[in-house]
Amino acid sequence: MIKNLSICNNPTLGGTFYERLAEFLREPNCSLEWLVLEGNKMGDSNAALICSALEENSKVSYLNLSKNEITDIGVKSICSLLGIN
């Protein structure tokens, strides 16, 4: 049972990684509470993908997306998530 996941400073992560992570976050038995994705050069579309998955996941209580390439567009997805959870 994974409760903490920290994947940092890995700019080679691609869309497939974020798609699979989003699928994992949507699983009903996902027990993740902390998610740190700092410094991965994640862009707006991947941030939106993760935020969308987290809208269905009430267990994650800590999310760190700092030091990524998220613009105002991605920030809107994060703000939307904050309004839900």
DSSP file (Angstrom, degrees, kcal/mol; ACC not computed):
  #  RESIDUE AA STRUCTURE BP1 BP2  ACC     N-H-->O    O-->H-N    N-H-->O    O-->H-N    TCO  KAPPA ALPHA  PHI   PSI    X-CA   Y-CA   Z-CA
    1    1 A M              0   0    0      0, 0.0     2,-0.6     0, 0.0    29,-0.1   0.000 360.0 360.0 360.0 115.6    0.0    0.0    0.0
    2    2 A I        +     0   0    0      1,-0.2    29,-0.3    30,-0.0     3,-0.1  -0.756 360.0 162.6 -89.7 122.7    1.7    3.2   -1.2
    3    3 A K        +     0   0    0     -2,-0.6    30,-3.3     1,-0.3    31,-2.2   0.690  67.4  38.4-107.0 -28.9    0.9    6.2    1.0
    4    4 A N  E     -a   34   0A   0     29,-0.2     2,-0.4    28,-0.2    -1,-0.3  -0.985  59.7-179.5-127.8 133.4    3.7    8.6   -0.2
    5    5 A L  E     +a   35   0A   0     29,-2.0    31,-2.9    -2,-0.4     2,-0.5  -0.976   1.9 177.5-134.7 121.4    5.1    9.1   -3.7
    6    6 A S  E     +a   36   0A   0     -2,-0.4     2,-0.5    29,-0.2    31,-0.2  -0.955   7.3 166.3-127.8 112.6    7.9   11.5   -4.4
    7    7 A I        +     0   0    0     29,-2.9     2,-0.3    -2,-0.5     3,-0.2  -0.932  21.9 169.7-125.8 104.3    9.2   11.7   -8.0
    8    8 A C        +     0   0    0     -2,-0.5    31,-0.2     1,-0.2    32,-0.1  -0.849  46.9   8.6-124.9 152.0   11.3   14.8   -8.3
    9    9 A N  S    S+     0   0    0     29,-2.6    31,-0.2    -2,-0.3    -1,-0.2   0.867  78.3 130.9  53.4  45.9   13.8   16.4  -10.7
   10   10 A N    >   +     0   0    0     28,-0.3     3,-1.6    -3,-0.2    -1,-0.2  -0.717  25.5 172.4-126.6  79.7   13.1   14.0  -13.5
   11   11 A P  T 3   +     0   0    0      0, 0.0    -1,-0.1     0, 0.0    29,-0.1   0.553  69.2  73.0 -69.8  -5.9   12.4   16.1  -16.6
   12   12 A T  T 3   +     0   0    0     -3,-0.1     2,-0.1     2,-0.0    29,-0.1   0.524  66.0 117.3 -86.5  -4.0   12.3   13.1  -18.9
   13   13 A L    <   -     0   0    0     -3,-1.6     2,-0.2    27,-0.2    -3,-0.0  -0.428  51.4-162.2 -62.6 134.7    8.9   12.0  -17.7
   14   14 A G    >>  -     0   0    0     -2,-0.1     4,-1.5    28,-0.0     3,-0.6  -0.452  35.2 -81.9-112.4-174.7    6.5   12.1  -20.5
   15   15 A G  H 3> S+     0   0    0      1,-0.2     4,-2.4     2,-0.2     5,-0.2   0.824 122.6  60.9 -57.5 -35.8    2.8   12.1  -21.1
   16   16 A T  H 3> S+     0   0    0      1,-0.2     4,-2.3     2,-0.2    -1,-0.2   0.900 102.8  52.0 -61.8 -40.4    2.5    8.3  -20.7
   17   17 A F  H <> S+     0   0    0     -3,-0.6     4,-2.5     1,-0.2    -1,-0.2   0.945 111.8  45.4 -59.3 -48.4    3.8    8.5  -17.2
   18   18 A Y  H  X S+     0   0    0     -4,-1.5     4,-2.3     1,-0.2    -2,-0.2   0.847 110.9  53.7 -68.0 -33.5    1.3   11.2  -16.2
   19   19 A E  H  X S+     0   0    0     -4,-2.4     4,-2.0     2,-0.2    -1,-0.2   0.927 111.8  44.9 -63.6 -44.9   -1.5    9.2  -17.9
   20   20 A R  H  X S+     0   0    0     -4,-2.3     4,-2.3     2,-0.2    -2,-0.2   0.890 112.4  51.4 -67.2 -39.5   -0.7    6.1  -15.9
   21   21 A L  H  X S+     0   0    0     -4,-2.5     4,-2.5     2,-0.2    -1,-0.2   0.912 109.1  51.1 -63.4 -41.6   -0.3    8.1  -12.7
   22   22 A A  H  X S+     0   0    0     -4,-2.3     4,-1.5     2,-0.2    -2,-0.2   0.900 108.9  51.1 -62.2 -41.0   -3.8    9.6  -13.3
   23   23 A E  H  X S+     0   0    0     -4,-2.0     4,-0.7     1,-0.2     3,-0.3   0.926 110.7  49.1 -60.6 -44.7   -5.2    6.1  -13.8
   24   24 A F  H >< S+     0   0    0     -4,-2.3     3,-1.0     1,-0.2    -2,-0.2   0.909 109.1  52.2 -60.4 -43.7   -3.6    5.0  -10.5
   25   25 A L  H 3< S+     0   0    0     -4,-2.5    -1,-0.2     1,-0.2    -2,-0.2   0.782 106.9  54.1 -65.8 -26.6   -5.0    8.1   -8.7
   26   26 A R  H 3< S+     0   0    0     -4,-1.5    -1,-0.2    -3,-0.3    -2,-0.2   0.618  81.2 112.3 -82.3 -13.3   -8.5    7.3  -10.0
   27   27 A E  S X< S-     0   0    0     -3,-1.0     3,-1.8    -4,-0.7    -3,-0.0  -0.387  71.0-134.1 -62.3 133.7   -8.5    3.8   -8.6
   28   28 A P  T 3  S+     0   0    0      0, 0.0    -1,-0.1     0, 0.0    -4,-0.0   0.809 105.6  49.5 -59.7 -29.7  -11.0    3.4   -5.8
   29   29 A N  T 3  S+     0   0    0      2,-0.0     2,-0.3     0, 0.0    -2,-0.1   0.249  76.7 132.6 -95.9  14.6   -8.4    1.5   -3.7
   30   30 A C    <   -     0   0    0     -3,-1.8    29,-0.1     1,-0.1   -27,-0.1  -0.520  33.0-175.1 -66.0 122.8   -5.7    4.2   -4.2
   31   31 A S        +     0   0    0     -2,-0.3    -1,-0.1   -29,-0.3     2,-0.1   0.268  31.0 137.8-105.2  10.0   -4.3    4.8   -0.7
   32   32 A L        +     0   0    0      1,-0.2   -29,-0.2    28,-0.1   -28,-0.2  -0.335  18.9 167.2 -62.7 132.9   -1.9    7.6   -1.7
   33   33 A E        +     0   0    0    -30,-3.3    28,-2.3     1,-0.3    29,-1.7   0.657  65.1  42.4-115.6 -31.3   -1.9   10.6    0.8
   34   34 A W  E     -ab   4  62A   0    -31,-2.2   -29,-2.0    26,-0.2     2,-0.4  -0.977  60.2-178.9-122.5 131.0    1.2   12.6   -0.3
   35   35 A L  E     -ab   5  63A   0     27,-2.3    29,-2.3    -2,-0.4     2,-0.5  -0.966   0.5-178.2-133.2 117.4    2.2   13.2   -3.9
   36   36 A V  E     +ab   6  64A   0    -31,-2.9   -29,-2.9    -2,-0.4    29,-0.2  -0.963  14.7 161.0-119.6 117.3    5.3   15.2   -4.7
   37   37 A L    >   +     0   0    0     27,-3.1     3,-0.7    -2,-0.5     5,-0.2  -0.340  24.0 162.5-126.9  48.4    6.1   15.9   -8.4
   38   38 A E  T 3   +     0   0    0      1,-0.2   -29,-2.6     2,-0.1   -28,-0.3  -0.479  58.7   2.2 -77.5 136.3    8.6   18.7   -8.0
   39   39 A G  T 3  S+     0   0    0     27,-2.2    -1,-0.2   -31,-0.2    29,-0.2   0.779  82.0 127.1  68.2  32.4   10.9   19.9  -10.7
   40   40 A N  S <  S-     0   0    0     -3,-0.7   -27,-0.2    26,-0.3    28,-0.1   0.307  77.6-115.5-101.7   9.0    9.8   17.5  -13.5
   41   41 A K        +     0   0    0     26,-0.6     2,-0.2     1,-0.2    27,-0.1   0.831  51.7 176.4  57.0  32.9    9.2   20.1  -16.1
   42   42 A M        -     0   0    0     -5,-0.2    27,-1.1    25,-0.1    -1,-0.2  -0.509  14.3-150.6 -66.4 131.4    5.6   19.1  -16.0
   43   43 A G     >  -     0   0    0     -2,-0.2     4,-2.1    25,-0.1    27,-0.2  -0.254  30.6 -84.2 -95.4-173.1    3.6   21.4  -18.3
   44   44 A D  H  > S+     0   0    0     25,-0.4     4,-2.6     1,-0.2     5,-0.2   0.882 122.6  52.8 -61.4 -43.5    0.0   22.6  -18.2
   45   45 A S  H  > S+     0   0    0      1,-0.2     4,-1.8     2,-0.2    -1,-0.2   0.898 112.4  44.4 -66.1 -39.5   -1.6   19.6  -19.9
   46   46 A N  H  > S+     0   0    0      2,-0.2     4,-2.3     1,-0.2    -1,-0.2   0.865 112.3  52.4 -72.6 -35.0    0.0   17.1  -17.5
   47   47 A A  H  X S+     0   0    0     -4,-2.1     4,-2.6     2,-0.2    -2,-0.2   0.918 110.1  49.3 -62.7 -42.3   -0.9   19.3  -14.5
   48   48 A A  H  X S+     0   0    0     -4,-2.6     4,-2.5     2,-0.2    -2,-0.2   0.885 109.2  52.8 -63.8 -38.4   -4.5   19.3  -15.7
   49   49 A L  H  X S+     0   0    0     -4,-1.8     4,-1.9     2,-0.2    -2,-0.2   0.931 112.3  43.7 -62.6 -47.0   -4.4   15.6  -16.1
   50   50 A I  H  X S+     0   0    0     -4,-2.3     4,-2.2     2,-0.2    -2,-0.2   0.914 114.3  50.2 -65.9 -43.1   -3.2   15.0  -12.5
   51   51 A C  H  X S+     0   0    0     -4,-2.6     4,-1.2     1,-0.2    -2,-0.2   0.894 108.6  52.8 -63.5 -39.6   -5.6   17.6  -11.1
   52   52 A S  H  < S+     0   0    0     -4,-2.5     4,-0.5     1,-0.2     3,-0.4   0.914 110.2  47.6 -61.3 -43.5   -8.5   16.0  -13.0
   53   53 A A  H >< S+     0   0    0     -4,-1.9     3,-1.2     1,-0.2    -1,-0.2   0.882 108.7  54.8 -64.9 -38.0   -7.7   12.6  -11.5
   54   54 A L  H >< S+     0   0    0     -4,-2.2     3,-1.2     1,-0.3    -1,-0.2   0.715  91.9  71.7 -71.4 -19.0   -7.4   14.2   -8.0
   55   55 A E  T 3< S+     0   0    0     -4,-1.2    -1,-0.3    -3,-0.4    -2,-0.2   0.795 103.6  43.4 -62.6 -25.6  -10.9   15.6   -8.3
   56   56 A E  T <  S+     0   0    0     -3,-1.2     2,-0.5    -4,-0.5    -1,-0.3   0.375 105.6  74.4 -97.1   2.0  -12.0   12.0   -7.9
   57   57 A N    <   +     0   0    0     -3,-1.2     3,-0.1    -4,-0.1    -1,-0.1  -0.946  47.1 173.6-124.0 111.6   -9.5   11.2   -5.1
   58   58 A S  S    S+     0   0    0     -2,-0.5    -1,-0.1     1,-0.2    -4,-0.1   0.436  70.1  74.2 -95.5   0.7  -10.2   12.6   -1.6
   59   59 A K  S    S+     0   0    0    -29,-0.1     2,-0.5     2,-0.0    -1,-0.2   0.817  70.6  89.6 -84.6 -31.6   -7.3   10.7    0.1
   60   60 A V        +     0   0    0      1,-0.2   -27,-0.2    -3,-0.1   -26,-0.2  -0.547  45.3 167.2 -70.7 117.9   -4.4   12.8   -1.3
   61   61 A S        +     0   0    0    -28,-2.3     2,-0.4    -2,-0.5   -27,-0.2   0.521  61.1  49.2-109.2  -9.6   -4.0   15.6    1.3
   62   62 A Y  E     +b   34   0A   0    -29,-1.7   -27,-2.3     2,-0.0     2,-0.4  -0.993  58.8 173.4-135.7 128.3   -0.6   16.9    0.1
   63   63 A L  E     -b   35   0A   0     -2,-0.4     2,-0.5   -29,-0.2   -27,-0.2  -0.993   8.2-171.8-136.2 126.4    0.4   17.8   -3.4
   64   64 A N  E     +b   36   0A   0    -29,-2.3   -27,-3.1    -2,-0.4    -2,-0.0  -0.955  19.8 156.0-122.0 112.2    3.6   19.5   -4.5
   65   65 A L        +     0   0    0     -2,-0.5     3,-0.5   -29,-0.2     5,-0.2   0.023  31.4 142.1-116.5  23.5    3.9   20.6   -8.1
   66   66 A S        +     0   0    0      1,-0.2   -27,-2.2   -28,-0.1   -26,-0.3  -0.168  56.0  26.9 -68.1 160.3    6.5   23.3   -7.5
   67   67 A K  S    S+     0   0    0    -29,-0.2   -26,-0.6     1,-0.2     2,-0.2   0.828  92.4 123.1  57.6  38.6    9.4   24.0   -9.9
   68   68 A N  S    S-     0   0    0     -3,-0.5     2,-0.9   -29,-0.2    -1,-0.2  -0.631  77.5-100.1-114.3 177.6    7.5   22.8  -13.0
   69   69 A E        +     0   0    0    -27,-1.1     2,-0.5    -2,-0.2   -25,-0.4  -0.415  66.4 146.3 -98.0  57.3    6.7   24.5  -16.2
   70   70 A I        -     0   0    0     -2,-0.9     2,-0.1   -27,-0.2    -2,-0.1  -0.840  26.5-169.5 -99.4 125.7    3.1   25.3  -15.2
   71   71 A T     >  -     0   0    0     -2,-0.5     4,-2.2     1,-0.0     3,-0.3  -0.258  47.8 -75.5 -99.5-170.1    1.7   28.6  -16.5
   72   72 A D  H  > S+     0   0    0      1,-0.2     4,-1.5     2,-0.2    -2,-0.0   0.811 130.6  60.6 -58.0 -30.4   -1.5   30.4  -15.7
   73   73 A I  H  > S+     0   0    0      1,-0.2     4,-0.9     2,-0.2     3,-0.3   0.937 107.9  42.4 -63.8 -46.8   -3.4   27.9  -17.7
   74   74 A G  H  > S+     0   0    0     -3,-0.3     4,-1.8     1,-0.2     3,-0.4   0.842 107.2  61.6 -67.8 -34.1   -2.2   25.0  -15.5
   75   75 A V  H  X S+     0   0    0     -4,-2.2     4,-2.8     1,-0.2    -1,-0.2   0.847  96.6  60.2 -62.3 -33.3   -2.8   27.1  -12.4
   76   76 A K  H  X S+     0   0    0     -4,-1.5     4,-2.2    -3,-0.3    -1,-0.2   0.890 104.2  49.6 -61.5 -38.5   -6.5   27.3  -13.3
   77   77 A S  H  X S+     0   0    0     -4,-0.9     4,-2.0    -3,-0.4    -1,-0.2   0.899 111.5  48.7 -65.7 -40.4   -6.6   23.4  -13.1
   78   78 A I  H  X S+     0   0    0     -4,-1.8     4,-2.2     2,-0.2    -2,-0.2   0.919 111.5  49.2 -65.7 -43.4   -4.9   23.6   -9.7
   79   79 A C  H  X S+     0   0    0     -4,-2.8     4,-1.8     1,-0.2    -2,-0.2   0.887 109.1  52.8 -63.8 -39.1   -7.4   26.2   -8.4
   80   80 A S  H  X S+     0   0    0     -4,-2.2     4,-1.0     1,-0.2    -1,-0.2   0.916 108.6  50.4 -61.0 -43.4  -10.3   24.2   -9.7
   81   81 A L  H >X S+     0   0    0     -4,-2.0     4,-2.8     1,-0.2     3,-0.7   0.906 107.5  53.3 -61.9 -42.5   -9.0   21.2   -7.7
   82   82 A L  H 3< S+     0   0    0     -4,-2.2    -1,-0.2     1,-0.3    -2,-0.2   0.847 105.1  55.4 -62.6 -33.4   -8.7   23.3   -4.6
   83   83 A G  H 3< S+     0   0    0     -4,-1.8    -1,-0.3     2,-0.2    -2,-0.2   0.765 114.2  40.3 -69.3 -24.5  -12.3   24.4   -4.9
   84   84 A I  H <<        0   0    0     -4,-1.0    -2,-0.2    -3,-0.7    -1,-0.2   0.889 360.0 360.0 -89.6 -47.0  -13.4   20.7   -5.0
   85   85 A N     <        0   0    0     -4,-2.8    -3,-0.2    -5,-0.1    -2,-0.2   0.417 360.0 360.0-100.1 360.0  -11.2   19.2   -2.4
